[in-house]
Amino acid sequence: MLDLLVVGGGYVGLSVAVAIKQAAPHMAIEVVEAAPAEVWKKDVRASAIIAAATKMLEIFGVWDEIEPDAQPINRMIVTDSKASDPVRPVFLTFDGEVEEGRPFAHMIPNVSMVAALRNACERLGVPIRHGVRATGFRDTGPSAELTLSDGSVIASRLVVACDGVRSKLRDLAGIKTVSWDYGQSGIVTTVEHERPHEGMAEEHFLPAGPFAILPLKGNRSSLVWTERTADADRMVAADDLMFEAELERRFGHKLGQIRASEDRRAYPLGLTLARAFVAPRLALAGDAAHGIHPISGQGLNLGFKDVAALAETIVDADRLGLDIGSMNVLERYQIWRRFDTFRMGVTTDVLNRLFSNDITPVRVMRDFGLGVVDRMPRLKNFFIREAAGTSNAGAPKLLAGYPI
């Protein structure tokens, strides 16, 4: 029987396995992943990783492997305009450093992060099974039994669901969600440009939704471009000339000539919050517990916060000789994470509704508010530390840079 079975082999699932195995080497841990073995190498996306998460990756011993591909975000600007406006006034600016030599976030290619975490699993002796998905879940009392698509059954003291926003395991366990669709999709692609970005990120609030330009290594940037779903589908299906013309209207000419990657995809956007983060012998983490709008860039980082809190909860309980799959133990994790997740879900929902429109009185009020924040250094510093995850005295040890 396993001590811990992680369902989902993305960065959250792999991080759960690494965090717990590193702190408790005696535990028998396994990861199962529905996708074939090499699929993760085809992911062309990049993610914004906050300062607190980089501290955790340092504790894992993987940051040195990731850092050569990581682009620090040195500065961020926020504008509010229409795509057709000839001038886009900057209403808010953030300097990127939260500690000496540590920017508030890095942009990291997903393949680099997953590769480093997979290597860590291999070093720690955590096996990863590919091409199998959960088809059944049963709490037997002393353990959980997970039935897989290949017909095998695995018993484990605790199962952690990290299998995405449409989590099959969450459904099998009977955990309900609160969710709604925004009628928007996020177009994700990479852009090459003539001039260097100098580590600056930009968030343009446009009537259809935010248009985020996030710096990558070299003269490249990652885009998260929000449009109404029908428009997003039309743009992704358009030929390169049409797509780049629409892109140029929003991107502008500040970085010279641009060229978009041929690999562009649109992802539907919505809010999904699990009504419970735990059940007997089961814990949810990452998108299986929460899916939020990308307007704040905090989706993946919420998952890393789950990892740190869950790992500390499990390891502490194991050291005390407690049953790591019992509800008494798992309730600590749920209390730790539910309020922060709910708060972030509400915040992103309100921000999206506030900024994804062109109602003149609303626009005037929000621009006034951004301008006020920009003139208050202490308030700006508070917001940037909140975004970086370095302001919470009650944060899990891994996010503060300490081993469990």
C-alpha positions as CSV (number, residue, x, y, z in Angstrom):
1,M,0.0,0.0,0.0
2,L,1.2,3.5,-0.8
3,D,1.3,6.4,1.6
4,L,0.5,8.9,-1.1
5,L,-0.8,8.7,-4.6
6,V,-0.8,11.8,-6.7
7,V,-3.2,11.9,-9.7
8,G,-1.9,14.4,-12.2
9,G,1.7,14.8,-13.5
10,G,1.7,18.6,-14.1
11,Y,3.8,21.1,-12.1
12,V,1.4,21.1,-9.1
13,G,1.2,17.3,-8.9
14,L,4.9,16.8,-9.3
15,S,5.5,19.5,-6.7
16,V,3.3,17.8,-4.2
17,A,5.3,14.6,-4.7
18,V,8.7,16.3,-4.4
19,A,7.8,18.4,-1.4
20,I,6.5,15.5,0.7
21,K,9.1,12.9,-0.5
22,Q,11.9,15.3,0.2
23,A,10.7,16.0,3.8
24,A,9.7,12.4,4.5
25,P,11.9,10.0,2.5
26,H,10.4,6.9,4.1
27,M,7.0,7.6,2.5
28,A,5.9,5.5,-0.5
29,I,4.7,7.9,-3.2
30,E,3.6,7.5,-6.8
31,V,2.3,9.8,-9.5
32,V,-0.1,8.8,-12.2
33,E,-0.8,10.9,-15.3
34,A,-3.4,10.4,-18.0
35,A,-1.3,11.9,-20.8
36,P,1.2,9.8,-22.7
37,A,4.8,10.1,-21.6
38,E,6.1,12.7,-24.0
39,V,3.1,15.0,-24.3
40,W,4.4,17.5,-21.7
41,K,7.4,18.4,-24.0
42,K,5.0,19.9,-26.5
43,D,3.6,22.6,-24.2
44,V,4.7,25.9,-25.6
45,R,3.2,28.0,-22.9
46,A,5.0,29.9,-20.1
47,S,3.8,30.8,-16.6
48,A,4.4,33.7,-14.2
49,I,6.0,32.3,-11.0
50,I,5.9,34.6,-8.0
51,A,8.8,35.2,-5.6
52,A,7.4,33.0,-2.9
53,A,7.2,30.1,-5.3
54,T,10.8,30.5,-6.5
55,K,11.8,30.1,-2.8
56,M,10.0,26.8,-2.7
57,L,11.6,25.7,-5.9
58,E,15.0,26.6,-4.4
59,I,14.2,24.3,-1.4
60,F,13.4,21.5,-3.9
61,G,16.8,22.0,-5.4
62,V,15.4,22.6,-8.9
63,W,15.7,26.4,-9.2
64,D,19.3,26.2,-10.5
65,E,18.0,24.0,-13.3
66,I,15.1,26.3,-14.1
67,E,16.8,29.7,-13.7
68,P,18.7,29.8,-17.0
69,D,15.3,29.8,-18.8
70,A,13.6,32.2,-16.4
71,Q,13.0,35.8,-17.3
72,P,12.7,38.2,-14.3
73,I,9.9,40.7,-14.4
74,N,11.6,43.9,-13.5
75,R,8.8,46.3,-14.0
76,M,5.0,46.3,-14.7
77,I,2.7,48.9,-16.2
78,V,-1.1,49.0,-16.3
79,T,-3.1,50.9,-19.0
80,D,-6.8,51.3,-19.7
81,S,-7.9,52.2,-23.2
82,K,-9.6,51.0,-26.4
83,A,-7.7,49.1,-29.0
84,S,-8.2,52.0,-31.4
85,D,-6.9,54.7,-29.1
86,P,-3.8,56.3,-30.6
87,V,-2.3,56.9,-27.1
88,R,-2.5,54.6,-24.1
89,P,-1.9,56.5,-20.9
90,V,-0.1,54.5,-18.1
91,F,-2.2,54.7,-14.9
92,L,-0.1,52.4,-12.7
93,T,3.5,51.2,-12.5
94,F,5.1,48.7,-10.3
95,D,8.9,48.2,-9.8
96,G,9.6,44.5,-9.8
97,E,11.9,43.9,-6.8
98,V,10.4,42.7,-3.5
99,E,13.7,41.8,-1.8
100,E,17.3,42.5,-2.6
101,G,18.1,40.7,-5.9
102,R,14.7,39.0,-6.0
103,P,12.0,40.2,-8.5
104,F,8.4,39.8,-7.6
105,A,8.0,37.2,-10.4
106,H,9.7,35.3,-13.2
107,M,8.3,34.1,-16.5
108,I,9.2,30.4,-17.0
109,P,8.5,28.1,-19.9
110,N,6.3,25.3,-18.7
111,V,8.5,22.6,-20.3
112,S,11.5,23.9,-18.2
113,M,9.6,23.7,-15.0
114,V,8.1,20.3,-15.6
115,A,11.4,18.9,-16.7
116,A,13.1,20.0,-13.5
117,L,10.4,18.7,-11.3
118,R,10.4,15.3,-13.2
119,N,14.1,15.1,-12.7
120,A,13.6,15.8,-9.0
121,C,11.1,12.9,-8.8
122,E,13.6,10.6,-10.4
123,R,16.3,11.6,-7.9
124,L,14.0,11.0,-5.0
125,G,12.7,7.7,-6.3
126,V,9.1,8.8,-7.1
127,P,7.8,6.7,-10.0
128,I,5.5,8.4,-12.6
129,R,3.0,6.2,-14.5
130,H,1.7,7.5,-17.8
131,G,-1.4,6.9,-20.0
132,V,-3.7,5.9,-17.1
133,R,-6.6,7.9,-15.7
134,A,-8.8,7.5,-12.6
135,T,-12.1,5.6,-13.3
136,G,-13.1,4.8,-9.7
137,F,-12.5,6.0,-6.2
138,R,-13.5,4.3,-2.9
139,D,-12.8,5.0,0.7
140,T,-12.3,1.7,2.5
141,G,-11.6,3.2,5.9
142,P,-7.8,2.6,6.5
143,S,-7.0,3.5,2.8
144,A,-8.5,4.7,-0.4
145,E,-8.7,2.4,-3.5
146,L,-8.2,4.1,-6.9
147,T,-9.2,2.2,-10.0
148,L,-7.3,3.1,-13.1
149,S,-8.2,2.9,-16.8
150,D,-5.9,-0.1,-17.3
151,G,-7.9,-2.1,-14.8
152,S,-5.4,-1.9,-11.9
153,V,-6.4,-0.9,-8.4
154,I,-4.0,1.1,-6.1
155,A,-4.5,1.4,-2.4
156,S,-3.1,4.5,-0.7
157,R,-3.4,6.1,2.7
158,L,-4.0,9.4,0.9
159,V,-4.9,10.4,-2.7
160,V,-4.2,13.9,-4.0
161,A,-6.2,15.1,-7.0
162,C,-4.1,17.4,-9.2
163,D,-5.9,16.5,-12.4
164,G,-7.1,19.9,-13.6
165,V,-10.2,22.1,-13.5
166,R,-12.3,19.3,-14.9
167,S,-11.0,16.9,-12.3
168,K,-12.4,13.4,-12.8
169,L,-11.2,12.3,-9.4
170,R,-13.1,15.3,-7.8
171,D,-16.2,14.1,-9.5
172,L,-15.7,10.5,-8.4
173,A,-15.4,11.6,-4.8
174,G,-18.7,13.5,-5.1
175,I,-17.2,16.9,-4.4
176,K,-19.4,19.6,-6.0
177,T,-18.3,22.9,-7.4
178,V,-19.5,26.5,-7.9
179,S,-18.7,27.6,-11.4
180,W,-19.7,29.9,-14.2
181,D,-18.5,30.9,-17.7
182,Y,-17.3,34.4,-18.5
183,G,-18.1,34.2,-22.2
184,Q,-14.4,35.0,-22.8
185,S,-11.5,33.0,-24.0
186,G,-7.8,33.6,-23.5
187,I,-5.6,33.5,-26.6
188,V,-2.1,32.2,-25.7
189,T,0.8,32.6,-28.0
190,T,4.4,33.8,-28.2
191,V,5.6,36.9,-30.0
192,E,9.0,37.8,-31.3
193,H,9.9,41.5,-31.5
194,E,12.8,43.6,-32.8
195,R,13.6,45.5,-29.6
196,P,14.3,44.2,-26.1
197,H,11.5,44.3,-23.5
198,E,14.0,44.9,-20.7
199,G,12.0,42.7,-18.4
200,M,8.9,44.8,-18.5
201,A,5.4,43.3,-18.3
202,E,2.3,45.2,-19.5
203,E,-1.4,44.7,-18.7
204,H,-3.6,46.6,-21.1
205,F,-7.3,46.7,-20.0
206,L,-9.3,46.7,-23.2
207,P,-13.1,46.5,-23.5
208,A,-13.1,42.8,-24.4
209,G,-10.8,41.9,-21.6
210,P,-7.1,42.2,-20.4
211,F,-4.3,42.0,-22.9
212,A,-1.1,40.9,-21.1
213,I,2.4,41.1,-22.5
214,L,4.8,39.1,-20.4
215,P,8.6,39.0,-21.1
216,L,10.5,35.9,-22.0
217,K,14.2,35.3,-22.5
218,G,15.5,37.0,-25.6
219,N,13.4,39.4,-27.7
220,R,10.2,37.4,-27.1
221,S,7.1,37.9,-25.1
222,S,4.2,35.6,-24.0
223,L,0.7,36.9,-24.6
224,V,-2.5,36.2,-22.7
225,W,-5.0,37.9,-24.8
226,T,-8.6,37.9,-23.6
227,E,-11.5,38.2,-26.1
228,R,-15.1,37.3,-26.2
229,T,-15.2,33.6,-27.0
230,A,-16.6,33.9,-30.6
231,D,-14.0,36.6,-31.5
232,A,-11.2,34.6,-29.9
233,D,-12.2,31.5,-31.9
234,R,-12.3,33.6,-35.1
235,M,-8.9,35.1,-34.5
236,V,-7.2,31.8,-33.7
237,A,-8.7,30.3,-36.9
238,A,-7.6,33.2,-39.1
239,D,-4.6,33.2,-41.4
240,D,-1.3,34.6,-40.1
241,L,-1.7,37.9,-41.9
242,M,-5.1,38.6,-40.3
243,F,-4.1,37.4,-36.9
244,E,-1.0,39.6,-36.8
245,A,-2.9,42.6,-38.0
246,E,-5.3,42.2,-35.1
247,L,-2.4,41.6,-32.8
248,E,-0.6,44.7,-33.9
249,R,-3.6,46.9,-33.1
250,R,-3.3,45.8,-29.5
251,F,0.4,45.2,-29.1
252,G,1.5,48.5,-30.7
253,H,4.9,49.3,-32.2
254,K,7.0,50.1,-29.1
255,L,9.1,47.0,-29.6
256,G,9.4,47.3,-33.3
257,Q,8.3,44.7,-35.8
258,I,6.5,41.7,-34.3
259,R,5.9,38.2,-35.5
260,A,3.5,35.8,-33.7
261,S,4.2,32.1,-33.3
262,E,2.1,29.8,-35.5
263,D,1.2,27.8,-32.3
264,R,-1.8,29.8,-30.9
265,R,-4.7,28.5,-28.9
266,A,-7.8,29.8,-27.2
267,Y,-8.8,28.6,-23.8
268,P,-12.3,29.2,-22.4
269,L,-12.3,31.3,-19.2
270,G,-14.5,30.8,-16.2
271,L,-14.5,30.6,-12.4
272,T,-14.6,27.2,-10.7
273,L,-14.3,26.7,-6.9
274,A,-14.7,23.4,-5.2
275,R,-17.2,23.4,-2.4
276,A,-14.7,21.3,-0.3
277,F,-11.0,20.9,-0.7
278,V,-10.9,17.5,1.1
279,A,-12.9,14.3,1.6
280,P,-12.0,11.1,3.5
281,R,-8.6,10.0,2.1
282,L,-8.6,12.7,-0.6
283,A,-7.3,16.2,-1.0
284,L,-7.7,18.6,-4.0
285,A,-4.8,20.8,-5.1
286,G,-4.2,23.2,-8.0
287,D,-6.9,23.6,-10.7
288,A,-8.8,20.6,-9.3
289,A,-9.6,22.9,-6.3
290,H,-9.9,26.2,-8.1
291,G,-9.9,27.7,-11.6
292,I,-9.8,31.5,-11.8
293,H,-9.6,34.2,-14.4
294,P,-6.0,34.9,-15.5
295,I,-6.4,38.7,-15.0
296,S,-4.2,38.6,-11.9
297,G,-1.7,35.9,-13.2
298,Q,-2.2,34.0,-9.9
299,G,-3.8,30.7,-11.1
300,L,-0.6,28.6,-11.0
301,N,0.7,30.4,-7.9
302,L,-2.5,29.5,-6.0
303,G,-1.6,25.9,-6.9
304,F,1.9,26.3,-5.5
305,K,0.4,27.7,-2.3
306,D,-1.7,24.5,-2.1
307,V,1.4,22.4,-2.5
308,A,3.2,24.2,0.3
309,A,0.3,24.1,2.7
310,L,-0.6,20.4,1.9
311,A,3.0,19.2,2.2
312,E,3.5,20.9,5.6
313,T,0.1,19.5,6.8
314,I,1.0,15.9,5.8
315,V,4.6,15.9,6.9
316,D,3.7,17.4,10.3
317,A,1.0,14.8,10.8
318,D,3.3,12.0,9.8
319,R,5.9,13.1,12.3
320,L,3.3,13.0,15.0
321,G,2.3,9.5,14.1
322,L,-1.2,10.7,12.9
323,D,-3.2,9.2,10.0
324,I,-2.3,11.5,7.1
325,G,-5.6,10.6,5.3
326,S,-7.9,11.3,8.2
327,M,-10.3,14.2,8.0
328,N,-8.9,15.6,11.3
329,V,-5.6,16.0,9.5
330,L,-6.9,17.1,6.2
331,E,-9.2,19.8,7.7
332,R,-6.1,21.8,8.7
333,Y,-5.2,22.0,5.0
334,Q,-8.7,23.0,4.0
335,I,-8.9,25.8,6.6
336,W,-5.4,27.0,5.5
337,R,-6.3,27.3,1.8
338,R,-10.1,27.8,1.4
339,F,-10.3,31.5,2.5
340,D,-7.3,32.6,0.5
341,T,-8.6,30.8,-2.6
342,F,-12.2,32.2,-2.2
343,R,-10.7,35.7,-1.7
344,M,-8.6,35.4,-4.9
345,G,-11.5,34.0,-6.9
346,V,-13.8,36.9,-5.8
347,T,-11.0,39.4,-6.5
348,T,-10.4,38.2,-10.1
349,D,-14.1,38.0,-10.8
350,V,-14.7,41.6,-9.7
351,L,-11.6,42.9,-11.5
352,N,-12.7,41.1,-14.7
353,R,-16.2,42.6,-14.5
354,L,-14.9,46.0,-13.6
355,F,-12.3,46.3,-16.4
356,S,-13.9,44.2,-19.3
357,N,-16.3,46.8,-20.4
358,D,-16.3,50.3,-21.9
359,I,-19.0,52.0,-19.8
360,T,-17.8,55.6,-19.5
361,P,-18.6,56.3,-15.8
362,V,-17.1,53.0,-14.8
363,R,-14.0,53.6,-16.8
364,V,-13.5,57.1,-15.3
365,M,-13.9,55.7,-11.8
366,R,-11.5,52.8,-12.3
367,D,-8.8,55.0,-14.0
368,F,-9.1,57.5,-11.1
369,G,-8.6,54.6,-8.6
370,L,-5.5,53.3,-10.5
371,G,-4.1,56.8,-10.5
372,V,-4.6,57.2,-6.7
373,V,-2.8,53.9,-6.1
374,D,0.0,54.9,-8.3
375,R,0.6,58.0,-6.1
376,M,0.7,56.1,-2.9
377,P,4.1,54.2,-2.6
378,R,3.1,52.3,0.6
379,L,-0.1,51.0,-0.9
380,K,1.7,50.0,-4.1
381,N,4.4,48.2,-2.1
382,F,1.6,46.3,-0.2
383,F,0.0,45.2,-3.5
384,I,3.3,44.1,-5.0
385,R,4.2,42.1,-1.9
386,E,0.7,40.5,-1.9
387,A,1.2,39.6,-5.5
388,A,4.6,38.1,-4.8
389,G,3.4,36.1,-1.9
390,T,5.9,37.6,0.5
391,S,3.6,39.6,2.8
392,N,1.8,36.8,4.7
393,A,3.3,36.0,8.1
394,G,1.2,32.9,8.3
395,A,2.4,31.5,4.9
396,P,3.6,27.8,4.8
397,K,7.3,27.3,5.4
398,L,8.2,26.4,1.9
399,L,6.9,29.7,0.5
400,A,9.0,31.6,3.1
401,G,12.1,29.8,2.0
402,Y,12.4,27.3,4.8
403,P,12.3,23.5,4.6
404,I,9.5,21.6,6.3
